[in-house]
Amino acid sequence: MAASRHKPGSLLASLLGLIGFSAIAGILVSATLTPALAVASSTANSGLDIFESLPSYAQINQQAERNRIYGLRDGQPVEIAQFYAQDRQVLRWQQVPRNTVEALVAGEDRRFYSHGGVDAPSVIRAGLSQVGFGGESGASTLTMQLVRQQIAMDAFIRGDQETYEQQYQESYQRKLAEMRLAIGLEQRYTKNEVVLAYLNIANFGGNVYGIQAGAQRIFNKPASELTIAESAALIATVQNPSIRNLFNAENWERNQERRDFIINRMAADGYITAEQRDEALATPVDEEFVDIQPANNGCIAGYDSARFFCDYVQRVLAQDQVDGHYILGASEEDNAAALFQGGYRIYTSIDLGLNDSVQALLDQNVPNTETRWQSGGAVTQLEVGTGRILTMAQNKDYFNGDGAPPTASAVNFNADYAHGRSGGFQPGSGFKIFTLAQWIIDGHSVDEQIDATREEWPLGAFRAECTGLVSEPWDPQNNEGQEYARMTPTEIMVNSVNTGIARMASQMDLCDIHQTAANMGVVPADGSDWQIFAPAVIGSGSNVTPMGMASAFATIANGGVYCRPIAIDRIVARDGSEVQPPGQDCQQAITPEVASVLQATLETVTERNPINNPPGTTPVISKTGTTNGVVQTWVNGASPEIATSVWVGNIVGNYSLEERWNVRSTIFRGAMAEGIARYPGGEFLSPDADTLRGNASQLPDVSGQSVEAATAALEGAGYTVQVSDPIDGLQAEGLVEYTAPGAGSLVTTSTPIILYPSNGGLAEGDAEETAPPADPAAQMWPDLVASSLADARTTLSGAGFDPALLQITWQDHGEANLCTVLAQNPLPDTPGEPDDPISVVVGTNASGGDPGC
């Protein structure tokens, strides 16, 4: 690079400086010929102490390169993105065309292959130029230029701005240091190694470094295919990239002037023939000469459906840690420097085929062109047993710059704030699974009867030991104002009954419920502590993420083992060595026994809500979630191999999605079907009998006893007893015909027992006359409990009994139990005759009688 002239007024100072400079420069030039003798004798005799302070060691440093991220398609790695601080691809000597090397030497250092790092004639000319004699001339050889660029680059990486700026300021001290370092460099490396390093570090405009990236970005070809004119045009840039780079049409004339100078030099030095020279010179630098390619840096230029996942991976690389250290360095600064240097191949977990299919589902059902509200949709899918992220899709295009259009966003709705800048969304009823999980952990049964009637809970009715909560009064209501009576936790989950969940939560510590959620992988999206208050148990508390909800269902499907979501399978450095990414981190969050009962319960939820059940025989657990006003909607679930969370809702605002309530189910069913097709098989656990029973026990059979005796027996066992009006029965008048719940049902002492006394209306003689026949071939009464009334009639007919002899007692047990058989007499598996009657209790509503069964 040409040196700057001194002003006339500084001529004396320049002369004095030149004397010192020339003396030491002479020593350095001599050192290129007889290094040891020249340095030793000259320093001893010259008296120039400054020589001793000059650096003597230099090496060719590793240059920053592109980092590459790979996904998987059909199990094979596919590049999905590149990111880099400097757009560079380091070449080997065999990959560099001869004409590029010749253009560099002809244009920048004609005696490169004959000097030892410092060119004596150039030093003399540069010195005279500094004091006003002769034209402008620089003393820097290619080797000296390489030294300066490496020092500047290293300073830039370290954030040492002062050293960086010094490399572009003229001073004798810096020039002398470059000379001595250049000598040391050439004593250590071959000439070709120096040229190769120069071509790999050189800047060709903007963020483009190295001849390979320059050729690709400017001429849309690899460096190995560059023509003489193209090589000369690129080399014309290196002397002053800001005014000669080919990305800007305003620079083309200046570039051509320098390019043609280099081409003529190549011919004069015998590198090319006159014909080659004329052909190259005849090619103008214009829009037909260049073929500018857009930058491919970052996720914005990556694989379309995986751009948000790419962003997630970059955040993991920048901030996640392994054993207390960042992934690529011991400290944050070291990690950032490693990413700057680049050259890493990052192999990730994303299944591109599955991700594409899920993205198409979102695009179809939650289009980003919706203008009535700020419409959002996102899907995360995880591999059960590993936590590997298989799918990360959302309805917005990825855009991380300023001025994003309404169809785009930089916020990753699937991830938390740290990994995607999302504040999350209220989970709605999806959060009820954690109350159910804690219910089972605390020893309760999912089959016991719970009072799900609406109740206004008074001040302090709920407890949270970790916060000292004194709960506010709360009057929970159910969807569309539905009323329920007694029902099991399984039925509460099937029907998503708020009043039932409130009853369950009132018997537990709210802190335990939230801690169980955290153990299973769900935490507040913004990184704060849980907002713990009573309505939080039905999903009105802290915002969560689809990734968190998918983790929780993966935990249930995995037998209670939570595996932290991971995006990176392996990292390979540029030298082929492996860098350890965050590995699988799995730990038992809930016991296998608790998980087995959760699996059975939530599989029932799926079966009873077929809109969420994908086709096929693979078992699926699931739970919907809806917030007040249908602002946010969810379906979360899992097969034994893949977990899925679907969120569809408002990014901001409170637009009601009631008319689009089932969009979430359409996406979930399709996403699960695609996931199961690619990750098939697996089975859930058989529910553990003891955990299933919990603290419940079978209700004893008190039929045939007097009301007084039955009441005493049940109350003595700790039950609360209610007595209904007499019904037509087979028992003698005043004796208990049956109970609700029926004999053998799982109940706890908190379950009130209803006695149904007989009026004797169906009795035909005494008990001896109506005793069951002893014939083992006799017909046995089928189990009708929990069947619909219509199904009960069909079951009786199929078992050989006359459904016309069915005697019905209507009992209000809430909307969830309309037309459902609650109890029967005779009991199941007892003998009967084809013309015997059977009595059943069937659910009705508050009006009583047949509700239309």
Number of C-alpha atoms within 10 A of each C-alpha: 16 14 17 15 19 14 11 10 8 10 14 11 11 20 15 11 17 19 12 14 20 17 14 22 24 17 21 28 22 19 22 22 12 11 16 11 11 18 18 12 11 19 16 11 8 12 9 14 10 12 22 10 9 16 14 16 12 19 15 15 13 15 21 26 25 25 25 20 25 22 27 19 15 11 11 9 17 16 17 25 25 24 25 20 19 22 24 26 22 22 18 11 14 9 14 20 17 15 20 24 18 24 30 24 22 25 22 21 18 19 17 19 12 10 17 25 30 31 23 17 11 17 23 17 17 24 27 19 20 23 20 16 12 12 13 17 20 19 23 26 26 25 27 24 20 24 27 22 19 24 18 21 20 17 17 15 18 15 13 13 12 11 16 21 12 14 20 13 12 13 14 16 14 15 20 21 20 28 31 27 25 31 24 22 24 20 15 15 12 11 19 12 15 22 19 20 23 22 24 25 25 24 28 28 21 12 15 23 24 26 30 23 27 29 25 19 23 22 20 17 16 17 22 17 15 23 14 22 27 24 26 29 26 28 31 29 24 21 19 14 19 15 15 28 27 32 17 12 14 12 17 22 15 16 25 23 14 19 28 22 16 25 28 21 20 26 18 14 14 12 18 18 13 14 10 16 20 14 12 19 18 11 14 15 22 13 11 8 14 19 17 17 14 11 13 15 19 21 25 23 17 21 19 15 24 26 24 30 28 27 23 22 20 19 14 20 20 18 16 19 18 14 8 9 14 22 24 25 17 14 14 17 14 15 19 19 19 17 23 19 20 23 25 25 21 25 21 26 23 27 24 23 19 22 24 17 18 28 24 18 21 27 17 12 17 23 18 20 14 12 10 7 15 17 23 21 29 29 32 29 35 31 27 29 20 20 26 24 26 28 31 31 30 30 27 26 21 25 19 16 9 8 9 13 10 14 17 16 19 20 21 26 30 35 25 25 18 16 20 20 16 21 22 23 29 28 29 24 26 25 26 26 22 23 24 27 21 24 23 23 20 16 16 21 26 28 20 25 23 23 19 24 20 20 14 12 18 12 11 14 17 24 21 20 12 11 12 9 17 15 18 15 14 17 13 19 18 16 12 6 9 14 19 24 19 22 22 19 26 21 22 24 24 22 17 23 26 25 25 28 25 26 18 21 24 15 13 17 16 25 19 19 26 23 16 20 22 17 19 28 22 23 22 22 28 17 12 9 10 17 14 21 19 27 18 22 26 28 23 21 20 20 21 25 31 30 28 26 31 32 32 32 32 33 29 32 31 28 24 25 24 27 26 23 24 22 25 24 18 16 21 16 15 15 8 11 10 13 15 14 22 21 17 16 12 15 14 15 21 20 13 19 21 24 28 23 26 28 29 21 23 23 23 19 25 21 16 14 16 12 14 27 26 21 12 9 8 18 20 28 26 28 25 27 23 28 20 15 11 19 22 26 30 31 30 30 32 33 31 27 24 29 35 31 32 33 31 30 29 20 19 12 11 15 17 17 20 12 8 14 18 17 20 29 24 19 28 28 21 18 28 26 19 18 27 22 13 15 16 14 13 13 12 21 18 12 18 16 11 13 21 24 20 22 17 23 15 14 21 16 17 21 23 20 19 18 20 11 14 20 22 14 16 19 14 10 12 14 19 15 17 13 14 11 9 18 22 20 24 26 25 23 20 18 25 29 29 29 27 18 23 26 19 12 20 23 26 21 16 14 19 20 21 17 25 25 27 26 20 19 14 16 17 12 12 11 13 7 9 12 10 13 13 8 8 8 8 14 17 19 23 20 18 22 21 15 17 19 22 12 14 21 18 14 18 21 14 12 13 16 24 18 19 12 15 16 17 19 21 19 23 19 24 19 17 21 23 23 24 24 25 25 24 27 22 22 22 13 11 15 19 19 15 17 12 12 19 22 21 23 26 27 29 24 21 13 9 12 16 16 13 7 13
